[in-house]
């Protein structure tokens, strides 16, 4: 595993990295923009939102991009004419949306805070995982998650992984034939760094050996975690790691999104967020 190398910088809150179509894509949440990148880190603005923070990204089978609208609690579909509302999630979600993964058939699974994260509430409340079918129909497929955040799907589409920052854990579900979820289990329980109460996993991704890479912002580290919670690699960062994705031609490039600021009410206008790359031995698998 190589040392982190700077790939791109100057973001407000870089999140939700994806490797798609031979390029890295990501959302700058507080910058209200979705970007894609060339191999040298040159960025291209895919879309800028006027009145919403973009979150999780995914693609329908025909290649159209879906983007989570966090504050307005919507799932947008980017058409040539601009974004349209693919699904309205506000009836099920009282607080902002967050990340998302999209399956091969276009079924989207959306996470959300589950509590008033920026309004002063400090307690994690049980929250649901939302399914959006390809035609835009919305329902709940799992309950009692603690601030569901990063989400990943195995290559065969049969296992769904969800980071639960409020529980310092990563959970795994079996995906049923109709896109429902069953057989919930704890994939890994994370141990906090010294002096911290929580070890909250944020964005996650998978590798071909069945491990999960997780960004852990409170401990300012990125972890490779095997089933049962054994940590086989740990990388420290000066900033707060928020999300990870394995990409590159051989999917051995770990992209790590980091930020100086992680409190929206106390943030400044300085775009200090970065993306770093690390070359790893075991390639990525599944989505993101």
C-alpha positions as CSV (number, residue, x, y, z in Angstrom):
1,X,0.0,0.0,0.0
2,X,1.4,3.3,-1.0
3,X,1.4,6.6,0.9
4,X,-1.5,9.0,0.1
5,X,-0.9,11.2,-3.0
6,X,-2.9,14.4,-3.7
7,X,-5.3,13.9,-6.6
8,X,-7.5,17.0,-6.4
9,X,-8.2,19.8,-4.0
10,X,-10.4,22.9,-3.4
11,X,-13.7,21.3,-2.3
12,X,-16.1,22.4,0.4
13,X,-17.2,18.9,1.4
14,X,-16.1,16.1,-1.0
15,X,-18.2,13.0,-0.7
16,X,-19.8,10.0,-2.4
17,X,-16.9,9.1,-4.8
18,X,-17.8,6.7,-7.6
19,X,-15.7,4.9,-10.3
20,X,-17.9,4.9,-13.4
21,X,-17.1,4.8,-17.1
22,X,-13.4,4.9,-16.6
23,X,-13.6,8.1,-14.5
24,X,-13.9,9.2,-10.9
25,X,-17.1,11.0,-10.0
26,X,-18.0,12.7,-6.7
27,X,-20.3,15.2,-5.0
28,X,-19.1,18.4,-3.4
29,X,-22.0,18.6,-1.0
30,X,-21.6,22.1,0.4
31,X,-20.2,23.3,-3.0
32,X,-23.5,22.1,-4.5
33,X,-21.8,20.5,-7.5
34,X,-21.2,17.1,-9.0
35,X,-17.9,16.5,-10.7
36,X,-16.1,13.9,-12.8
37,X,-12.3,13.7,-13.2
38,X,-9.7,12.9,-15.8
39,X,-6.9,10.6,-14.8
40,X,-4.7,13.6,-13.9
41,X,-7.2,15.1,-11.5
42,X,-8.7,17.7,-13.9
43,X,-12.3,18.2,-12.9
44,X,-15.4,18.8,-15.0
45,X,-18.6,20.1,-13.6
46,X,-21.4,17.7,-14.4
47,X,-24.1,19.8,-12.7
48,X,-24.4,22.6,-10.2
49,X,-27.4,22.8,-8.0
50,X,-28.9,26.2,-7.0
51,X,-31.0,25.1,-4.1
52,X,-29.9,21.7,-2.9
53,X,-26.9,19.8,-1.6
54,X,-26.0,16.8,-3.8
55,X,-25.3,13.5,-2.0
56,X,-25.1,9.9,-3.2
57,X,-24.6,9.2,-6.9
58,X,-25.7,6.2,-9.1
59,X,-26.7,5.3,-12.6
60,X,-29.8,3.8,-14.2
61,X,-29.3,1.0,-16.7
62,X,-29.5,3.4,-19.6
63,X,-26.7,5.6,-18.2
64,X,-28.7,8.5,-16.7
65,X,-27.3,9.8,-13.5
66,X,-29.3,9.8,-10.3
67,X,-28.3,12.3,-7.6
68,X,-29.6,12.5,-4.0
69,X,-30.9,16.0,-3.1
70,X,-30.1,16.0,0.6
71,X,-31.9,19.1,2.0
72,X,-35.0,18.8,-0.2
73,X,-35.2,15.1,0.3
74,X,-35.5,14.2,-3.4
75,X,-33.8,11.9,-5.8
76,X,-33.0,13.8,-9.0
77,X,-32.5,12.3,-12.5
78,X,-30.2,14.3,-14.7
79,X,-31.6,14.6,-18.2
80,X,-30.1,16.5,-21.1
81,X,-32.4,19.4,-20.2
82,X,-31.3,19.4,-16.6
83,X,-32.4,17.7,-13.3
84,X,-35.9,16.3,-12.9
85,X,-37.4,14.8,-9.7
86,X,-37.1,11.0,-10.0
87,X,-38.6,10.4,-6.6
88,X,-39.9,12.6,-3.7
89,X,-38.7,11.1,-0.4
90,X,-40.0,13.8,1.9
91,X,-43.1,11.9,3.1
92,X,-40.8,9.2,4.6
93,X,-37.9,11.3,5.7
94,X,-38.2,14.1,8.3
95,X,-34.5,15.0,8.0
96,X,-31.9,15.2,5.2
97,X,-31.0,12.4,2.9
98,X,-27.4,11.3,2.5
99,X,-25.8,8.5,0.4
100,X,-27.1,6.0,-2.1
101,X,-26.3,2.9,-4.1
102,X,-28.0,1.9,-7.3
103,X,-28.4,-1.8,-8.4
104,X,-28.1,-3.1,-11.9
105,X,-31.8,-2.9,-12.5
106,X,-32.0,0.7,-11.4
107,X,-33.3,0.1,-7.9
108,X,-31.8,2.8,-5.6
109,X,-31.2,2.4,-1.9
110,X,-31.0,5.8,-0.1
111,X,-29.7,6.5,3.4
112,X,-30.5,9.6,5.6
113,X,-29.5,11.2,8.9
114,X,-32.5,10.2,10.8
115,X,-32.2,13.1,13.2
116,X,-31.7,16.9,13.1
117,X,-27.9,16.7,12.6
118,X,-27.4,20.4,11.9
119,X,-30.2,21.8,14.2
120,X,-28.6,21.0,17.5
121,X,-29.9,17.5,18.2
122,X,-27.1,15.2,19.5
123,X,-28.9,11.9,19.9
124,X,-28.9,9.3,17.1
125,X,-32.5,8.2,16.5
126,X,-33.5,5.0,14.7
127,X,-33.8,5.6,11.0
128,X,-35.0,3.7,7.9
129,X,-33.3,2.7,4.7
130,X,-35.3,3.8,1.7
131,X,-35.8,1.9,-1.6
132,X,-36.6,3.8,-4.8
133,X,-37.7,1.5,-7.6
134,X,-36.7,2.3,-11.2
135,X,-40.1,3.8,-11.9
136,X,-39.8,6.1,-8.9
137,X,-42.0,4.3,-6.4
138,X,-40.7,4.7,-2.8
139,X,-40.9,2.4,0.2
140,X,-38.9,1.4,3.3
141,X,-36.8,-1.8,3.3
142,X,-35.1,-1.7,6.7
143,X,-35.7,0.1,10.0
144,X,-33.9,0.8,13.2
145,X,-30.6,1.9,11.6
146,X,-28.4,4.4,13.5
147,X,-27.8,7.3,11.2
148,X,-27.4,5.1,8.0
149,X,-24.7,6.6,5.9
150,X,-22.2,5.0,3.4
151,X,-23.6,2.1,1.4
152,X,-22.2,-0.5,-0.9
153,X,-23.4,-3.4,-3.0
154,X,-21.5,-6.7,-3.7
155,X,-20.6,-7.5,-7.3
156,X,-23.3,-10.3,-7.5
157,X,-25.9,-7.9,-6.2
158,X,-26.8,-10.2,-3.3
159,X,-25.3,-8.4,-0.3
160,X,-25.9,-4.8,0.8
161,X,-23.6,-3.1,3.3
162,X,-24.6,0.0,5.3
163,X,-22.4,2.1,7.6
164,X,-24.1,3.0,10.8
165,X,-22.1,5.9,12.4
166,X,-24.5,6.1,15.4
167,X,-23.7,2.5,16.3
168,X,-20.0,2.5,15.2
169,X,-20.7,-0.5,13.0
170,X,-21.2,-1.7,9.5
171,X,-24.3,-3.9,8.9
172,X,-24.9,-6.4,6.0
173,X,-28.1,-7.5,4.4
174,X,-29.1,-10.1,1.9
175,X,-30.8,-8.6,-1.1
176,X,-33.9,-10.7,-2.0
177,X,-35.2,-11.3,-5.5
178,X,-37.6,-8.5,-5.4
179,X,-35.0,-6.0,-4.1
180,X,-36.0,-6.3,-0.5
181,X,-33.6,-6.9,2.4
182,X,-33.3,-9.7,4.9
183,X,-30.9,-11.6,7.1
184,X,-29.5,-8.5,8.8
185,X,-26.2,-9.0,10.6
186,X,-23.3,-6.9,12.0
187,X,-20.4,-7.2,9.6
188,X,-18.1,-5.3,11.8
189,X,-18.1,-3.3,15.1
190,X,-15.5,-0.5,15.1
191,X,-13.3,0.4,18.0
192,X,-12.9,4.2,18.7
193,X,-9.5,5.8,18.9
194,X,-8.3,6.8,22.3
195,X,-10.3,9.6,23.8
196,X,-13.3,9.2,21.5
197,X,-16.7,7.7,22.3
198,X,-17.6,6.7,18.7
199,X,-15.9,5.2,15.7
200,X,-18.4,6.3,13.1
201,X,-17.9,4.7,9.6
202,X,-18.8,7.1,6.8
203,X,-18.4,6.3,3.1
204,X,-17.5,2.6,2.4
205,X,-16.5,0.4,-0.5
206,X,-15.7,-3.3,-1.1
207,X,-12.8,-5.3,-2.4
208,X,-12.6,-8.7,-4.1
209,X,-11.5,-10.5,-0.9
210,X,-14.7,-9.6,0.9
211,X,-13.3,-6.8,3.0
212,X,-14.8,-3.3,3.5
213,X,-12.8,-0.1,3.2
214,X,-14.3,2.6,5.5
215,X,-13.6,6.3,6.1
216,X,-13.7,7.1,9.8
217,X,-13.8,10.9,10.2
218,X,-13.7,11.2,14.0
219,X,-10.5,9.1,14.3
220,X,-9.1,10.7,11.1
221,X,-8.3,7.4,9.5
222,X,-9.2,5.0,6.7
223,X,-9.6,1.3,7.6
224,X,-9.7,-2.0,5.8
225,X,-12.0,-4.3,7.7
226,X,-12.6,-8.0,7.3
227,X,-15.8,-9.8,8.3
228,X,-16.1,-9.9,12.1
229,X,-14.2,-6.6,12.5
230,X,-10.6,-7.5,12.1
231,X,-8.7,-4.4,10.8
232,X,-6.0,-5.4,8.3
233,X,-4.9,-1.8,7.2
234,X,-5.2,1.6,8.8
235,X,-4.1,4.9,7.3
236,X,-4.1,8.2,9.2
237,X,-4.9,11.5,7.7
238,X,-4.5,15.1,8.8
239,X,-8.1,16.0,7.7
240,X,-11.3,14.1,8.3
241,X,-11.8,11.2,5.8
242,X,-15.4,11.1,4.6
243,X,-15.7,8.5,1.9
244,X,-13.7,6.1,-0.2
245,X,-14.0,4.3,-3.6
246,X,-11.8,1.8,-5.4
247,X,-11.2,2.7,-9.0
248,X,-8.6,3.1,-11.7
249,X,-8.0,0.7,-14.7
250,X,-7.4,-2.2,-12.3
251,X,-9.5,-0.9,-9.4
252,X,-6.5,-0.9,-7.2
253,X,-6.6,2.9,-6.7
254,X,-8.3,3.9,-3.4
255,X,-9.7,7.4,-3.7
256,X,-10.1,9.1,-0.3
257,X,-12.2,12.2,0.2
258,X,-11.2,14.4,3.1
259,X,-12.4,17.7,4.6
260,X,-11.1,20.2,7.1
261,X,-14.6,21.1,8.2
262,X,-17.4,18.7,9.0
263,X,-19.9,20.9,10.9
264,X,-22.2,22.6,8.4
265,X,-23.4,25.4,10.9
266,X,-19.8,26.3,11.8
267,X,-18.2,26.0,8.3
268,X,-16.3,28.8,6.6
269,X,-16.3,29.6,2.9
270,X,-12.8,28.2,2.5
271,X,-12.8,25.1,0.2
272,X,-10.2,23.1,2.0
273,X,-11.4,19.6,1.0
274,X,-9.2,17.2,-0.9
275,X,-9.1,13.8,-2.7
276,X,-6.1,11.6,-2.2
277,X,-5.1,8.3,-3.9
278,X,-3.6,5.2,-2.4
279,X,-2.5,2.2,-4.4
280,X,-3.6,-1.1,-2.7
281,X,-2.9,-4.7,-3.4
282,X,-6.5,-6.1,-3.6
283,X,-8.8,-4.6,-6.3
284,X,-12.2,-3.2,-5.7
285,X,-15.5,-5.1,-6.3
286,X,-19.1,-4.2,-6.5
287,X,-20.5,-0.7,-6.1
288,X,-19.4,2.0,-5.5
